[in-house]
Amino acid sequence: MAEANRISLNTATVSRQWSLAQCVEGCLRHGFGGISPWRDKLHEAGVAEGARLIRNSGLGVSGLCRGGWYTAEGALTPAVLDDNRRAVDEAAAIGAACLVMVVGGLPKGSRDIDGAREIVTEGLAHTLEYAREAGVPIALEPLHPMYAGDRACVNTTGQALDICDQLGEGIGLALDVYHVWWDPEVKRQIARAGRERLLAFHICDWLVPTRDLVLDRGMMGDGVIDIDGLRAAVEAEGFDGLLEVEIFSDANWWNRDPDEVLSTIAQRVAALA
């Protein structure tokens, strides 16, 4: 059983209902221990004001979502690299435990996934050099293979760790159960990662059927993911960070009273082993 103070609210979960300030207030009202802003919410508030709100709240910051998108312009460009440096600065400003990276899929018109992964690795190396100086850990998030074409060409925990091995210190994993639950190698790869490289752990559920590949995530307990088993695997390696709830739900949770959403989150997390 997990107490509410182990929960971090990823602001995407109530992105349609609440501003960053309302998310902070809601976390405090429901006894959550942390928050993980998306950059759009942080920008709406203003980085300095958002940092002040979070700092004054006393909430932990399990991460900032997100940097990456290295393939967005077909190759590494100054604009892409500059945006990732800004993301590092923003993560530092709010005291985030890590900057979560969604790396980008295939460049437009390309079928070269190996080339896309080379672009991503080079981009991460540039960002990591800057992030080390800023003291911000980089958390590489492997995404489900259904997103390989348009969102992330790094799709397994093993692939992500291969990149971490290549790049060295300062980079690890953001593991989202939605993206890795299906992988028969995931628990072995979690053990390979070890405590130092397990930087973030995101939870939600996979609904059957899934009506939308992006916007139909489920509340914990409503789908088929063995969340308890994956949590046990990361905690066996020493992970003791916040359980970050990130739910994109166009047809359900985004249409509900956000206090009901947070209350349900607290009940479902309490039911975990």
N, C-alpha and C positions, 0 to 999 in steps of 0.2 A: 504494500500500500504506500502511495506517495502523498505527502501533504501538499496543500496548495502552494506553500512557499517554495516547492521544487518546480513550479510551473513558470515558464516564460511565455508571454503572449507575443507571437509574431503578428505585427499589425495587419498583415494581409488577411487575417482571420475575420476582422471586422472592418475591412478597408472601405466598404461602402457606407458604413454607419458612423464611424468615429474619426475625429482628427487625432493627431498625436497627443495633444493635451487630454482629450477624452480617454484615449487608451491608457495613459498614465494614471488618470484618476480611477478608471475602471479596474486596473490591476491592483491598485491600493485598496479599493473597496472590496475586492474579492479575495484579498490576501495573497495574491500572486507574488512570487519572489523576483520576477524579472520581466523584461520586455526586449523585443528585437524589432526595431523599426525597419521598414522599407524606406529607401531613400526618398521616394516621392512624398511620404508623410513628413519626413525630416525637412525636406525643402519647403513644403507648405508652411511649416512652423517657422522656418529659418533655422539654419544650423546652430547658430549661437543660442537662440531662444530654446530650441529643442534640447540642446545639451544642458542648458540651465534647468529646464523642466525635469529632465531625467535625473540629473545630479541631485537636485533638491528633493526628489521623491525617495531617494535611497534604494531604488530598484537596481538590481543587477542588469547588465546588458549582455545577453547571450550572443549577440551578433548584430551586424548591420547587413541588410540585404539591399542591393547586391552589387558587386563589381563583375568584371568579365566582358562578355560579348566581343571577344577579340577578333572574331571573323566577320563582324557586322559590316565592315566596309571592304570585304574581300581580301584584305591583307592588313597587317599592322599599320596603323596610321598615327600621326601625332595626336589627332583628336581622340582616338580610342585610348591611347596611352595616357593622355592628359586626364581623361575622365576617370580612369582607374587611379591615378594619383589623387584626384579630388576625393574619390571614394575612400582611399586610405586616410586622408586628412579628416574626413567626416567620421570615420570609425574611431580615430584617435580622439576627436573632439567629444564624442559621447561616451568614451570609455568602454567601447565594445570589446568583448572577449576575442572577437575575430571578425574579419571581413569575409563574408560568404561570396564565393565566385560561381556564377553560372556562365560557362565559358564561351558559349556560342556554338552554332551548328555549322553546316556547310555554307561556304560563301555562295551568294546568289549565282545560279547557273553552273555550279561545280558538282561533280560526282566524286571528288577526290577526298575521301574522309581521312585518309592518312595525312594528306597535306594539311587538312583543317586542324588535325591534332598537332602537327608541327607548328602551325601558327599560334595555337593556344599555348603550347609549351614555351615558345619564345616570348609571348606576351606575358605569361605568368612570371617568367624569369625577370623581365623588366620591372614588373610591379613588385615582385618580391624584394628586389634590391632596394626599392624605395621604402617598402613596408618594414623591412628590417631596421632601417634608420629611424622610422617612426615608432617602432615597438608594437606594430600591429600584426598579429598572426593572420596568415592567409588560409582560409578554409575552402578547399576545393570540393565542390558538391557534384558527385556523379549523378546524372539524371537517367531515368528510365530510357531504354533504347528507342521508345516511340518518339522521343524528342531529338534523336541524333541529327536529323536533317535540319531542324530550324532553331533549336535551343541549346543543345549541348552535345558535342561529339565525344565527350568523355562519359561513358555509360555504365561502367562497373567500378566497384570499389577497388578491384585489382588494377584497372587502368589508372585510376586516380593515384594509387599508391606508387605505381611505376613512375609517374611524373614527380611525385614527392621525393622518391629515391633519387631521381635525376637532379632535382633542384636543391635538395639539402635542407638545412634548418630554416624554420620560420613558416613552413607550410604543412598543413595536415588536412583533415577531412571534416566536412559537414555532412553527416549521414542523415538522410531523410528516409524514413521507413517506406514512404510511398514509392521511392525510386529504387530501393535495393531489396525489398522483401522477397522478390521472386528468384534472386540469384543463388544458385546452390553453393557458391563459393563464399557467400558473404560472411559467414561466421569465421571461416578460416582467415579471411582477409581482415576482419576486425581484430583478430589475434595478431596478425602481422602488423597492423597499425600500431598497436600498443597505446598506452595512456597518453604519451606525449603528442601523438598525432590524431587523437580523437578530440576534436575541438568543439564540435556541436552535434546535438542529437535532436532531430525534428520528428514529431509524431503527428499522425492523422490516420486515416484508414482508406483502404481500396474497396470501393463499392462494386458489387456484382449485381446487375450490369452497371458499367460506367457509361454515363450518357454523354460525357464530354471529356476529352483527354486532358484538358487543362483545368476546367472549372467545375469538376464534379468530385472533389475529394470528400471523404466521409469523416464524421466525428468518430473518435476512437471507440471501438466496440461495435460499430455499425457495418463493418466490412470483414475482410478475410485475412488481414495481416496479423501475424503472430507478434504483436508489439511486445508482449511480455518476454518472449524469447530473445528478440533483438536487444531489448533493454538489458536483459540479463547478460548478454554477450558483451556489450560495451562496459557494463559495470564490473564484469569479471576482469576486465583489463585495467580497472581503476577509475573509469570515468565517473565523476560525481557532480557533474555540472547540471544545469537546469534542463528540464524537459520542455523543449520549445514546441508549442502547438502552432502549426501552420496549415490552415485549411482554406482552400479556394472553393467556394460553393455558390455558384450563380443561382441555382434553383432552390437552395434551402437556407443555409446558415447566413448568407449575406442579406436575406430578407427578414430576419428575425430581430427581435429586440436584442441589442448587444449584451445587455446584462443577463438575459437568458442564455446567450451563447457562452459567456464566461462561467455562469453557474453550472451549465452542462459540462463544460470542460473540467471544472473542479471535481464534479461527481465522477466523471469517466476516468480521470487520472487517479482519483482515490481508489477506484476499482482495480487498477493495475496491480500486478503482484508486487 
